[in-house]
Structure formats: structure tokens, C-alpha cells
Amino acid sequence: MENRFDVIVVGAGAVGCAIARELSRYRLSAAVLEKESDVAAGASGRNSGVVHAGFNNKPGSLMAKLCVEGNLGFEKLCGELDVPYKKTGKLVVAFDDNDVSILKRIISDGQKNGVPGLELIGKEDIRELEPNVGGIAAMLSKNTAIISPFLYTVALAENAAANGVKFFFDTEVRGIGKSGDLFKLKAGEGYFYSKYIINSAGLYSDRIASMAGETGYKIYPCRGQYYILDKRAGEFLKMPVYPVPRPGIGGLGVHLTPTVEGEIIVGPSAEYIKTKCDTGTTEAVMRQLFKEARELLPPLNMRHIIGNYAGIRSKVVGPK
């Protein structure tokens, strides 16, 4: 039977490619089906590139457990993949007493999650670490790091492919049925068969689940817009800087993140949208992004802007 595999992974983002790499350790046949023409074409290639420490996750949750474990093992993984990894640390900045009280709660939650290296610091310590950053206090997270998410995903895919995993691009899954004891996937211009399907389709994972008979999932697209700043602005910042997160904004707030290449990323915004493919940017949001960025880093100037982009988060909870 043509295109028959033990396991088929749907989606070639960071998660799908990491699963493919893990599957390649075993004596089985595996394939990855991707509707776009390359890996990391969705959220995996359109984000801030931050390796989070795990303090923002609900204590006791699976997400908290996996985020902390992932952070602690990420440097070793990037070394295996020959992917740039910079353990920069991160500041979450407070601008008033209410922010400080929120920071203390975040530190407490982080410690419950087992996150090492969390510390509440004052204005003088902020200036010593980041002379250009405002605020009256901050939480320092020593274990936060930055990577190139695109290079990371490419490296996972290349390693999996070298170990025998087959990748099929421009191959959108359009239907899932059964053929005897095998799944039968209509994808691209033909059919694929497998004993198991792993759904890593990101924004479209609810659609894939529905095709397979699981109709209880719904993904809500939430767009985040970003600025990219020239390397000349890189001298202003050495580590990611975030504001204290506030309820109701749908994310962690507009933040500043250096890239491994030396630029600075400003963003993201957080806005629920109706379509899962609208990665356009809007004037009003971009104007607000820069306003909030300058509150964190006053030396920024519009002349530092060299580009913009948007990514779309997959959320299981819709707008309230």
C-alpha cells in the first residue's frame, strides 16, 4: 500500500517536528504532513523566540510542569541541534505599588512551580542590569533565554529527516477515514495510511480532530502584531523586558525582546480575530505597540523600525 506508515504527524511546526524527531529514535516508519511549503510556517515562525521559565503558569498545572522541565533541558537540546541559545535572563517591570504586589504573587507561583532564579529587585538593580529601562521594581528571572524559533524548528525537522522520517509539504489533510484497521488520510493529491495519527496542526488542530471524529475541540485565533527594530537599537537592551501582566489583555503584555541575531522585537498585541490566516498588521495597533514599548524603553525612536509582522496564537478559550 503506497504511503503507508506506522505513525503520521499532521503539522510541521515546532511541536510536530519535535515529535517527529523523537519518533525517529524508534524502529517504526513515520511521516509528517504539512499544508504549507516549509516548516514553521505558522505560529512556530511568528513569535518572540523566548524560552519561558514557567512562573506565569498556574501552579499544579501540566503546563507549569512541562514549561519548567522544558526550560531546564532546552540548552542541552539546542546544543544537540547546533541551534543558537542565549540565557539572557528577563525582567518583569513594575511601575506602581499595585504592580509590585502582583510581582510578589508571580514569584510565589513560580516558586511553587519549581522555577529557580526568581528575585524581586529595586530600581537601582534594574538600572545596573538595564540602564535604559524604566520602572520602580522588577522581577528578575535568571533562567529565561532566547532562541531563533525558525532555526530551532528547521533543525528538529532536519534531524528527524536524517533519521528516516518522511516529510510531505504542500500536503493539506482534507479528510480522515478508516481502511480496515488503518487510518486513511486524504491529503494533497493522494492518500496516506497509518496505524496512528498525531495531531500537531496548531490553529487547525480542531479541524483535524473533527475529521478524526473528535468534535469537542475549538481553537480561537488570537493575533499578535510585532515591530522589528534595527540592530542599532540592540545597544539599548540585553534581555527580554516585560510589563507586569494585567488581567483581560489576553497575553503577557507588550514586551521587548532581543533576538539571537541582535535586533529587538516589540510586541505582541493580543486581539481575537475571526479568521485563522489573517497575519496582517494594522496602523492603530502598531501605533499603540510603540507607545507602550517606549514606556518600558524610553530611548526608542521610530527611526529604529525596520519591519513588522504578525503571528496567530491558538487559544482554547475565546474572548470574554
C-alpha contacts under 8 A as a table, 3 or more apart, distances in Angstrom:
res1	aa1	res2	aa2	distance
1	M	4	R	6.00
2	E	192	F	7.37
3	N	191	Y	7.15
3	N	192	F	5.02
3	N	193	Y	6.25
4	R	192	F	5.96
4	R	193	Y	4.60
4	R	194	S	5.72
5	F	8	I	6.63
5	F	28	L	7.96
5	F	29	S	5.13
5	F	30	A	5.55
5	F	31	A	6.78
5	F	192	F	7.88
5	F	193	Y	6.18
5	F	194	S	4.79
5	F	195	K	7.12
6	D	28	L	6.11
6	D	29	S	5.15
6	D	30	A	5.94
6	D	194	S	5.11
6	D	195	K	5.13
6	D	196	Y	6.40
7	V	28	L	7.83
7	V	29	S	6.54
7	V	30	A	4.83
7	V	31	A	6.60
7	V	194	S	5.51
7	V	195	K	6.01
7	V	196	Y	4.79
7	V	197	I	5.82
7	V	198	I	7.35
8	I	30	A	5.69
8	I	31	A	4.90
8	I	32	V	5.79
8	I	33	L	7.26
8	I	194	S	6.18
8	I	196	Y	6.37
8	I	197	I	4.95
8	I	198	I	6.22
9	V	12	A	7.97
9	V	16	G	6.37
9	V	19	I	7.85
9	V	20	A	7.11
9	V	30	A	7.57
9	V	31	A	6.15
9	V	32	V	4.67
9	V	33	L	6.31
9	V	197	I	5.90
9	V	198	I	4.68
9	V	199	N	6.16
9	V	200	S	6.66
10	V	16	G	7.02
10	V	32	V	5.81
10	V	33	L	5.00
10	V	34	E	6.38
10	V	173	V	7.82
10	V	197	I	7.33
10	V	198	I	6.22
10	V	199	N	5.24
10	V	200	S	5.39
10	V	201	A	5.66
11	G	16	G	5.48
11	G	17	C	7.93
11	G	32	V	6.62
11	G	33	L	5.89
11	G	34	E	4.95
11	G	35	K	7.52
11	G	199	N	7.18
11	G	200	S	4.97
11	G	201	A	4.45
11	G	202	G	7.26
12	A	15	V	7.44
12	A	16	G	4.95
12	A	17	C	5.44
12	A	32	V	6.60
12	A	33	L	7.04
12	A	34	E	5.55
12	A	38	D	7.79
12	A	39	V	5.06
12	A	40	A	6.43
12	A	157	A	7.91
12	A	200	S	7.52
12	A	201	A	7.71
13	G	16	G	5.27
13	G	17	C	6.00
13	G	39	V	5.77
13	G	40	A	4.62
13	G	41	A	7.11
13	G	42	G	6.94
13	G	43	A	7.56
13	G	44	S	5.47
13	G	153	T	6.63
13	G	200	S	7.51
13	G	201	A	7.78
13	G	202	G	7.76
14	A	17	C	5.30
14	A	18	A	5.99
14	A	40	A	6.59
14	A	44	S	5.70
14	A	149	P	7.83
14	A	152	Y	7.55
14	A	153	T	4.94
14	A	156	L	7.67
15	V	18	A	5.10
15	V	19	I	6.17
15	V	200	S	6.44
16	G	19	I	5.18
16	G	20	A	6.16
16	G	32	V	7.61
16	G	200	S	5.20
16	G	201	A	7.76
17	C	20	A	4.89
17	C	21	R	6.12
17	C	32	V	7.92
17	C	153	T	6.53
17	C	156	L	5.56
17	C	157	A	5.21
17	C	160	A	7.40
18	A	21	R	5.10
18	A	22	E	6.29
18	A	153	T	7.74
18	A	156	L	5.79
18	A	157	A	7.50
19	I	22	E	5.06
19	I	23	L	6.12
20	A	23	L	5.05
20	A	24	S	6.22
20	A	30	A	7.27
20	A	31	A	7.63
20	A	32	V	7.21
20	A	157	A	7.38
20	A	160	A	5.85
20	A	165	V	6.87
21	R	24	S	5.14
21	R	25	R	7.17
21	R	156	L	6.14
21	R	157	A	6.87
21	R	159	N	6.40
21	R	160	A	4.22
21	R	161	A	7.93
21	R	163	N	7.92
21	R	165	V	7.87
22	E	25	R	5.67
22	E	26	Y	7.90
22	E	160	A	7.70
23	L	26	Y	5.78
23	L	28	L	7.65
23	L	30	A	7.13
24	S	27	R	7.57
24	S	28	L	7.57
24	S	30	A	7.45
24	S	160	A	5.83
24	S	163	N	5.67
24	S	164	G	6.62
24	S	165	V	6.32
25	R	163	N	7.65
29	S	164	G	7.70
29	S	165	V	6.94
30	A	164	G	7.80
30	A	165	V	5.21
30	A	166	K	6.48
31	A	165	V	5.45
31	A	166	K	4.54
31	A	167	F	5.70
31	A	168	F	7.47
32	V	165	V	7.45
32	V	166	K	6.27
32	V	167	F	4.82
32	V	168	F	6.12
33	L	167	F	6.27
33	L	168	F	5.01
33	L	169	F	6.30
33	L	171	T	5.90
33	L	172	E	7.06
33	L	173	V	7.53
33	L	187	A	7.93
34	E	37	S	7.41
34	E	38	D	7.69
34	E	39	V	7.64
34	E	167	F	7.75
34	E	168	F	6.17
34	E	169	F	4.89
34	E	170	D	6.14
34	E	171	T	5.43
34	E	172	E	6.09
35	K	169	F	5.96
35	K	170	D	4.57
35	K	171	T	4.57
35	K	172	E	3.94
35	K	173	V	7.21
35	K	188	G	7.95
36	E	39	V	7.51
36	E	41	A	6.60
36	E	169	F	5.97
36	E	170	D	4.94
36	E	171	T	7.24
36	E	172	E	7.61
37	S	41	A	7.88
37	S	169	F	5.11
37	S	170	D	5.11
38	D	41	A	6.20
38	D	169	F	6.48
39	V	153	T	6.86
39	V	154	V	6.55
39	V	157	A	7.69
40	A	43	A	7.00
40	A	44	S	4.80
40	A	45	G	4.73
40	A	150	F	6.05
40	A	153	T	6.25
40	A	154	V	7.55
41	A	44	S	6.83
41	A	45	G	5.82
41	A	46	R	7.96
42	G	45	G	5.88
42	G	46	R	6.57
42	G	202	G	7.94
42	G	311	G	7.24
42	G	312	I	7.57
43	A	46	R	4.91
43	A	47	N	6.38
43	A	202	G	7.73
43	A	311	G	5.62
43	A	312	I	5.88
43	A	313	R	6.44
44	S	47	N	6.65
44	S	149	P	6.31
44	S	150	F	6.81
44	S	153	T	7.46
45	G	149	P	5.96
45	G	150	F	5.09
46	R	309	Y	7.65
46	R	310	A	6.54
46	R	311	G	4.71
46	R	312	I	7.70
47	N	149	P	7.65
47	N	311	G	6.24
48	S	257	T	6.82
48	S	265	I	7.00
48	S	267	G	7.89
48	S	268	P	7.91
49	G	146	I	5.59
49	G	147	I	5.31
49	G	148	S	5.72
49	G	149	P	5.42
49	G	259	T	7.36
50	V	144	T	7.25
50	V	145	A	5.93
50	V	146	I	4.58
50	V	147	I	6.47
50	V	257	T	7.80
51	V	71	N	6.36
51	V	74	F	7.95
51	V	144	T	5.77
51	V	145	A	4.96
51	V	146	I	5.60
51	V	147	I	7.16
52	H	67	C	7.07
52	H	71	N	6.52
52	H	143	N	7.95
52	H	144	T	5.39
52	H	145	A	6.99
53	A	67	C	6.66
53	A	68	V	5.79
53	A	71	N	5.70
53	A	115	V	6.47
53	A	141	S	7.36
53	A	143	N	5.92
53	A	144	T	5.31
54	G	57	N	5.80
54	G	64	A	5.69
54	G	65	K	7.89
54	G	67	C	5.14
54	G	68	V	5.04
54	G	71	N	7.72
54	G	110	G	6.55
54	G	113	N	7.11
54	G	115	V	6.37
55	F	64	A	7.59
55	F	106	I	6.41
55	F	107	I	6.91
55	F	109	D	6.14
55	F	110	G	3.81
55	F	111	Q	7.46
55	F	113	N	6.85
55	F	115	V	6.48
56	N	64	A	7.96
56	N	106	I	6.75
56	N	109	D	7.53
56	N	110	G	6.96
57	N	61	S	7.30
57	N	63	M	6.54
57	N	64	A	4.93
57	N	109	D	7.85
57	N	110	G	7.81
58	K	61	S	5.61
58	K	63	M	7.70
58	K	64	A	6.23
58	K	109	D	7.26
59	P	64	A	6.34
59	P	109	D	5.98
59	P	110	G	7.57
59	P	112	K	6.15
59	P	113	N	5.54
60	G	64	A	6.73
60	G	65	K	7.26
60	G	113	N	6.97
61	S	64	A	5.25
61	S	65	K	6.48
62	L	65	K	5.06
62	L	66	L	6.13
63	M	66	L	5.26
63	M	67	C	5.89
64	A	67	C	5.17
64	A	68	V	6.21
64	A	113	N	6.29
65	K	68	V	5.52
65	K	69	E	6.27
65	K	113	N	6.83
66	L	69	E	5.05
66	L	70	G	5.77
67	C	70	G	5.04
67	C	71	N	6.06
68	V	71	N	5.19
68	V	72	L	6.30
68	V	113	N	7.33
68	V	114	G	7.15
68	V	115	V	6.33
69	E	72	L	5.30
69	E	73	G	6.33
70	G	73	G	5.25
70	G	74	F	5.77
71	N	74	F	5.21
71	N	75	E	7.78
71	N	143	N	7.55
71	N	144	T	7.71
72	L	75	E	7.29
72	L	143	N	7.99
73	G	76	K	5.66
73	G	77	L	6.44
74	F	77	L	5.01
74	F	78	C	6.13
75	E	78	C	5.18
75	E	79	G	6.20
75	E	85	Y	6.50
76	K	79	G	5.04
76	K	80	E	6.38
77	L	80	E	5.12
77	L	81	L	6.34
78	C	81	L	4.99
78	C	82	D	5.80
78	C	83	V	4.95
78	C	84	P	6.82
78	C	85	Y	6.47
78	C	152	Y	7.54
79	G	82	D	4.99
79	G	83	V	6.37
79	G	84	P	7.93
80	E	83	V	7.91
81	L	152	Y	7.69
81	L	155	A	5.94
81	L	156	L	7.13
81	L	159	N	7.74
82	D	155	A	7.81
83	V	147	I	7.69
83	V	148	S	7.74
83	V	151	L	6.64
83	V	152	Y	6.05
83	V	155	A	7.29
84	P	147	I	6.01
84	P	148	S	6.96
84	P	260	V	6.95
85	Y	145	A	7.04
85	Y	146	I	6.09
85	Y	147	I	5.05
85	Y	148	S	7.90
85	Y	260	V	7.45
86	K	145	A	5.44
86	K	146	I	5.35
86	K	147	I	6.59
86	K	260	V	7.00
87	K	142	K	7.85
87	K	143	N	6.55
87	K	144	T	6.15
87	K	145	A	4.09
87	K	146	I	6.52
88	T	142	K	7.34
88	T	143	N	7.65
88	T	144	T	6.36
88	T	145	A	5.19
88	T	146	I	6.96
88	T	238	K	7.06
88	T	239	M	5.22
88	T	240	P	7.59
89	G	140	L	7.00
89	G	141	S	5.44
89	G	142	K	4.26
89	G	143	N	5.58
89	G	144	T	4.63
89	G	145	A	6.02
89	G	239	M	5.96
89	G	240	P	7.20
90	K	139	M	8.00
90	K	140	L	5.75
90	K	141	S	5.09
90	K	142	K	6.49
90	K	143	N	7.88
90	K	144	T	5.77
90	K	145	A	7.78
90	K	239	M	5.53
90	K	240	P	4.94
90	K	241	V	5.90
90	K	242	Y	7.80
91	L	138	A	6.01
91	L	139	M	5.57
91	L	140	L	4.85
91	L	141	S	6.43
91	L	239	M	7.44
91	L	240	P	6.45
91	L	241	V	4.84
91	L	242	Y	6.16
92	V	103	L	7.86
92	V	138	A	5.26
92	V	139	M	5.09
92	V	140	L	6.75
92	V	241	V	5.93
92	V	242	Y	4.63
92	V	243	P	5.37
92	V	244	V	5.78
93	V	134	G	7.81
93	V	135	G	5.81
93	V	136	I	7.60
93	V	137	A	6.08
93	V	138	A	4.28
93	V	139	M	6.63
93	V	241	V	7.12
93	V	242	Y	6.07
93	V	243	P	4.90
93	V	244	V	5.79
93	V	296	L	7.98
94	A	97	D	7.68
94	A	99	D	4.88
94	A	100	V	5.66
94	A	103	L	7.51
94	A	135	G	5.46
94	A	136	I	5.91
94	A	137	A	5.19
94	A	138	A	5.52
94	A	243	P	6.57
94	A	244	V	5.84
95	F	99	D	6.26
95	F	100	V	7.79
95	F	134	G	7.93
95	F	135	G	4.73
95	F	136	I	5.45
95	F	137	A	7.12
96	D	99	D	5.33
96	D	100	V	6.55
96	D	135	G	7.96
96	D	136	I	6.85
97	D	100	V	4.99
97	D	101	S	6.42
98	N	101	S	5.20
98	N	102	I	6.42
99	D	102	I	5.06
99	D	103	L	6.23
99	D	244	V	6.11
100	V	103	L	4.98
100	V	104	K	6.38
100	V	137	A	6.85
100	V	138	A	7.64
101	S	104	K	5.18
101	S	105	R	6.56
102	I	105	R	5.14
102	I	106	I	6.25
102	I	244	V	7.30
103	L	106	I	4.95
103	L	107	I	6.15
103	L	120	L	7.68
103	L	138	A	7.44
103	L	139	M	6.50
103	L	244	V	6.99
104	K	107	I	5.15
104	K	108	S	6.24
104	K	120	L	7.53
105	R	108	S	5.01
105	R	109	D	6.18
106	I	109	D	5.08
106	I	110	G	6.04
107	I	110	G	4.98
107	I	111	Q	6.13
107	I	118	L	6.41
107	I	119	E	7.41
107	I	120	L	7.88
107	I	139	M	7.58
108	S	111	Q	5.19
108	S	112	K	6.31
109	D	112	K	5.08
109	D	113	N	6.33
110	G	113	N	5.00
110	G	114	G	6.38
110	G	115	V	5.31
110	G	118	L	7.61
111	Q	114	G	4.98
111	Q	115	V	5.38
111	Q	116	P	7.13
111	Q	118	L	7.72
112	K	115	V	7.56
115	V	118	L	7.16
116	P	142	K	7.75
116	P	143	N	7.16
117	G	140	L	7.65
117	G	141	S	5.79
117	G	142	K	5.05
117	G	143	N	6.40
118	L	139	M	6.77
118	L	140	L	5.70
118	L	141	S	4.83
118	L	142	K	6.55
119	E	139	M	5.53
119	E	140	L	5.16
119	E	141	S	6.77
120	L	137	A	7.27
120	L	138	A	5.86
120	L	139	M	4.55
120	L	140	L	6.32
121	I	125	D	5.95
121	I	126	I	6.98
121	I	137	A	5.74
121	I	138	A	5.40
121	I	139	M	6.08
121	I	140	L	6.90
122	G	125	D	5.42
122	G	126	I	6.37
122	G	136	I	6.40
122	G	137	A	4.42
122	G	138	A	6.47
123	K	126	I	5.08
123	K	127	R	6.33
123	K	135	G	6.72
123	K	136	I	4.97
123	K	137	A	5.22
123	K	138	A	7.70
124	E	127	R	5.19
124	E	128	E	6.30
125	D	128	E	5.02
125	D	129	L	6.27
126	I	129	L	5.24
126	I	130	E	5.70
126	I	131	P	6.96
126	I	133	V	7.19
126	I	135	G	8.00
126	I	137	A	7.19
126	I	138	A	7.02
127	R	130	E	5.04
127	R	131	P	4.09
127	R	132	N	6.98
127	R	133	V	6.87
128	E	131	P	5.85
130	E	133	V	5.66
130	E	236	F	7.83
130	E	237	L	6.52
130	E	238	K	7.13
131	P	236	F	8.00
132	N	236	F	6.21
132	N	237	L	7.43
132	N	297	L	5.95
132	N	298	P	6.99
132	N	299	P	6.99
133	V	296	L	5.65
133	V	297	L	4.96
133	V	298	P	7.22
134	G	295	E	7.12
134	G	296	L	5.54
134	G	297	L	6.50
134	G	298	P	7.54
135	G	138	A	7.32
135	G	296	L	7.50
141	S	144	T	5.98
146	I	258	P	7.81
146	I	259	T	6.81
146	I	260	V	6.71
147	I	152	Y	7.49
147	I	259	T	7.19
147	I	260	V	6.07
148	S	151	L	5.41
148	S	152	Y	6.11
148	S	259	T	7.24
148	S	260	V	6.46
149	P	152	Y	4.99
149	P	153	T	6.18
150	F	153	T	5.25
150	F	154	V	6.18
151	L	154	V	5.07
151	L	155	A	6.03
152	Y	155	A	5.19
152	Y	156	L	6.34
153	T	156	L	5.15
153	T	157	A	6.28
154	V	157	A	5.15
154	V	158	E	6.07
155	A	158	E	5.09
155	A	159	N	6.08
156	L	159	N	5.27
156	L	160	A	6.19
157	A	160	A	5.07
157	A	161	A	6.01
158	E	161	A	5.06
158	E	162	A	6.03
159	N	162	A	5.13
159	N	163	N	6.36
160	A	163	N	5.13
160	A	164	G	6.53
160	A	165	V	5.49
161	A	164	G	5.11
161	A	165	V	4.65
161	A	166	K	6.15
161	A	167	F	7.23
162	A	165	V	7.29
168	F	171	T	6.03
170	D	188	G	6.65
171	T	187	A	5.45
171	T	188	G	4.03
171	T	189	E	7.54
172	E	187	A	5.18
172	E	188	G	5.34
173	V	176	I	7.73
173	V	185	L	6.63
173	V	186	K	5.85
173	V	187	A	4.17
173	V	188	G	6.76
173	V	208	I	7.70
174	R	185	L	7.50
174	R	186	K	5.50
174	R	187	A	5.62
174	R	188	G	7.88
175	G	185	L	5.74
175	G	186	K	4.98
175	G	187	A	7.19
175	G	211	M	5.96
176	I	183	F	6.84
176	I	184	K	5.66
176	I	185	L	4.54
176	I	186	K	6.29
176	I	211	M	5.38
176	I	212	A	5.65
177	G	183	F	5.82
177	G	184	K	5.00
177	G	185	L	6.43
177	G	211	M	7.78
177	G	212	A	7.00
178	K	181	D	6.90
178	K	182	L	5.73
178	K	183	F	4.56
178	K	184	K	5.12
179	S	182	L	5.23
179	S	183	F	6.09
179	S	184	K	5.86
181	D	195	K	7.22
182	L	193	Y	6.15
182	L	194	S	5.43
182	L	195	K	5.00
182	L	196	Y	7.77
183	F	193	Y	5.47
183	F	194	S	5.30
183	F	195	K	6.13
183	F	196	Y	7.06
183	F	197	I	7.63
184	K	191	Y	6.64
184	K	192	F	5.80
184	K	193	Y	4.73
184	K	194	S	6.94
185	L	191	Y	5.48
185	L	192	F	5.03
185	L	193	Y	6.22
186	K	189	E	7.87
186	K	190	G	6.06
186	K	191	Y	4.63
186	K	192	F	6.54
187	A	190	G	5.73
187	A	191	Y	5.80
187	A	192	F	7.03
188	G	191	Y	7.79
194	S	197	I	6.92
199	N	205	S	6.28
199	N	208	I	6.88
199	N	209	A	7.25
200	S	205	S	6.43
201	A	204	Y	5.22
201	A	205	S	4.47
201	A	208	I	7.24
202	G	205	S	5.18
202	G	314	S	6.41
203	L	206	D	7.44
203	L	219	I	6.29
203	L	220	Y	7.80
203	L	221	P	6.86
203	L	276	K	6.74
203	L	312	I	7.94
203	L	313	R	7.40
203	L	314	S	5.19
204	Y	207	R	5.26
204	Y	208	I	6.50
204	Y	219	I	7.39
205	S	208	I	5.07
205	S	209	A	6.04
205	S	219	I	7.46
206	D	209	A	5.05
206	D	210	S	6.11
206	D	215	T	7.61
206	D	217	Y	5.29
206	D	218	K	5.34
206	D	219	I	6.00
207	R	210	S	5.09
207	R	211	M	6.30
208	I	211	M	5.13
208	I	212	A	6.41
209	A	212	A	5.11
209	A	213	G	6.35
209	A	214	E	5.02
209	A	215	T	6.54
209	A	217	Y	7.32
210	S	213	G	5.00
210	S	214	E	4.84
210	S	215	T	4.64
210	S	216	G	7.87
210	S	217	Y	7.77
211	M	214	E	7.33
214	E	217	Y	7.26
217	Y	316	V	7.81
218	K	316	V	6.26
219	I	314	S	5.95
219	I	315	K	5.57
219	I	316	V	5.12
219	I	317	V	7.63
220	Y	272	Y	7.27
220	Y	273	I	7.99
220	Y	314	S	6.05
220	Y	315	K	5.03
220	Y	316	V	6.03
220	Y	317	V	6.72
220	Y	318	G	5.62
221	P	272	Y	5.89
221	P	273	I	5.92
221	P	274	K	7.05
221	P	275	T	7.02
221	P	276	K	5.66
221	P	312	I	6.01
221	P	313	R	5.82
221	P	314	S	5.39
221	P	315	K	6.30
222	C	270	A	6.24
222	C	271	E	5.27
222	C	272	Y	4.16
222	C	273	I	5.91
222	C	312	I	5.34
222	C	313	R	5.02
222	C	314	S	6.61
222	C	315	K	6.90
223	R	269	S	7.17
223	R	270	A	5.73
223	R	271	E	5.23
223	R	272	Y	6.12
223	R	273	I	6.64
223	R	279	T	7.27
223	R	310	A	6.72
223	R	311	G	5.77
223	R	312	I	4.27
223	R	313	R	6.15
224	G	267	G	7.18
224	G	268	P	4.59
224	G	269	S	4.50
224	G	270	A	5.01
224	G	271	E	6.70
224	G	310	A	5.45
224	G	311	G	5.35
224	G	312	I	6.02
224	G	313	R	7.39
225	Q	267	G	6.15
225	Q	268	P	4.96
225	Q	269	S	5.23
225	Q	270	A	7.64
225	Q	281	T	6.11
225	Q	285	V	7.58
225	Q	286	M	7.19
225	Q	308	N	7.47
225	Q	309	Y	5.97
225	Q	310	A	4.21
225	Q	311	G	6.58
226	Y	265	I	6.65
226	Y	266	V	5.41
226	Y	267	G	4.55
226	Y	268	P	5.21
226	Y	269	S	7.28
226	Y	286	M	7.52
226	Y	289	L	7.78
226	Y	308	N	5.46
226	Y	309	Y	5.37
226	Y	310	A	5.81
227	Y	265	I	5.75
227	Y	266	V	4.92
227	Y	267	G	6.56
227	Y	286	M	7.58
227	Y	305	I	6.74
227	Y	306	I	7.77
227	Y	307	G	5.95
227	Y	308	N	4.34
227	Y	309	Y	6.67
228	I	263	E	7.01
228	I	264	I	6.00
228	I	265	I	4.77
228	I	266	V	6.38
228	I	305	I	5.96
228	I	306	I	5.81
228	I	307	G	5.05
228	I	308	N	5.55
228	I	309	Y	7.98
229	L	232	R	7.97
229	L	233	A	6.39
229	L	234	G	7.93
229	L	263	E	5.75
229	L	264	I	5.07
229	L	265	I	6.19
229	L	266	V	7.57
229	L	304	H	5.19
229	L	305	I	4.49
229	L	306	I	5.51
229	L	307	G	7.10
230	D	233	A	5.71
230	D	234	G	7.19
230	D	263	E	5.50
230	D	264	I	7.00
230	D	304	H	5.31
230	D	305	I	6.15
230	D	306	I	5.81
231	K	234	G	4.86
231	K	235	E	7.58
231	K	262	G	5.54
231	K	263	E	4.47
231	K	264	I	7.14
232	R	235	E	6.33
232	R	263	E	7.78
232	R	304	H	7.17
233	A	236	F	5.69
233	A	237	L	7.68
233	A	263	E	7.05
233	A	264	I	6.89
233	A	300	L	7.16
233	A	304	H	6.27
234	G	237	L	5.68
234	G	238	K	7.41
234	G	258	P	6.87
234	G	262	G	5.86
234	G	263	E	5.49
234	G	264	I	5.97
235	E	238	K	7.43
236	F	297	L	7.89
236	F	299	P	7.54
237	L	240	P	7.72
237	L	258	P	6.88
237	L	264	I	7.95
238	K	258	P	6.63
239	M	257	T	6.55
239	M	258	P	6.24
240	P	255	H	7.30
240	P	256	L	5.55
240	P	257	T	4.25
240	P	258	P	6.24
241	V	255	H	5.80
241	V	256	L	5.23
241	V	257	T	6.50
241	V	296	L	7.60
242	Y	252	L	7.60
242	Y	253	G	7.01
242	Y	254	V	6.92
242	Y	255	H	4.56
242	Y	256	L	6.54
242	Y	296	L	7.89
243	P	252	L	7.74
243	P	253	G	6.32
243	P	254	V	7.17
243	P	255	H	6.64
243	P	296	L	7.44
244	V	252	L	7.74
244	V	253	G	7.59
245	P	251	G	7.58
245	P	252	L	5.09
245	P	253	G	5.77
246	R	249	I	6.56
246	R	252	L	7.61
246	R	253	G	7.49
247	P	250	G	7.59
249	I	252	L	7.62
249	I	253	G	6.99
249	I	270	A	6.65
250	G	270	A	5.69
250	G	271	E	7.47
251	G	269	S	7.89
251	G	270	A	6.14
252	L	255	H	7.91
253	G	267	G	7.74
253	G	268	P	7.19
253	G	269	S	7.11
254	V	266	V	6.93
254	V	267	G	4.65
254	V	268	P	5.37
254	V	269	S	6.15
254	V	289	L	6.67
254	V	292	E	6.74
254	V	293	A	6.84
255	H	266	V	5.90
255	H	267	G	5.36
255	H	268	P	7.01
255	H	293	A	6.73
256	L	264	I	6.62
256	L	265	I	5.75
256	L	266	V	4.89
256	L	267	G	6.68
256	L	293	A	6.94
257	T	264	I	5.46
257	T	265	I	5.12
257	T	266	V	6.68
258	P	262	G	6.21
258	P	263	E	5.70
258	P	264	I	4.28
258	P	265	I	6.20
259	T	262	G	5.25
259	T	263	E	5.39
259	T	264	I	5.93
259	T	265	I	7.10
260	V	263	E	7.72
266	V	289	L	7.17
266	V	290	F	7.50
266	V	293	A	6.72
267	G	289	L	6.41
267	G	293	A	8.00
268	P	289	L	7.72
268	P	310	A	7.96
269	S	285	V	7.22
269	S	289	L	6.99
272	Y	318	G	7.71
272	Y	319	P	6.66
273	I	276	K	7.54
275	T	278	D	6.03
276	K	312	I	7.27
277	C	312	I	7.94
279	T	309	Y	7.22
279	T	310	A	5.04
279	T	311	G	6.00
279	T	312	I	7.02
280	G	309	Y	7.11
280	G	310	A	6.27
281	T	285	V	7.66
281	T	286	M	7.22
281	T	308	N	7.47
281	T	309	Y	6.54
281	T	310	A	6.32
282	T	285	V	5.60
282	T	286	M	6.14
283	E	286	M	5.19
283	E	287	R	6.08
284	A	287	R	5.24
284	A	288	Q	6.39
285	V	288	Q	5.12
285	V	289	L	6.11
286	M	289	L	4.94
286	M	290	F	6.44
287	R	290	F	5.47
287	R	291	K	6.45
288	Q	291	K	5.04
288	Q	292	E	6.26
289	L	292	E	5.37
289	L	293	A	6.11
290	F	293	A	4.90
290	F	294	R	6.20
291	K	294	R	5.40
291	K	295	E	6.72
292	E	295	E	5.19
292	E	296	L	6.87
293	A	296	L	5.33
293	A	297	L	6.09
293	A	298	P	7.82
293	A	300	L	7.86
294	R	297	L	4.72
294	R	298	P	4.52
294	R	299	P	7.11
294	R	300	L	5.96
295	E	298	P	5.87
297	L	300	L	6.19
300	L	304	H	7.09
301	N	304	H	5.69
301	N	305	I	7.86
302	M	305	I	5.69
303	R	306	I	7.98
315	K	318	G	6.94
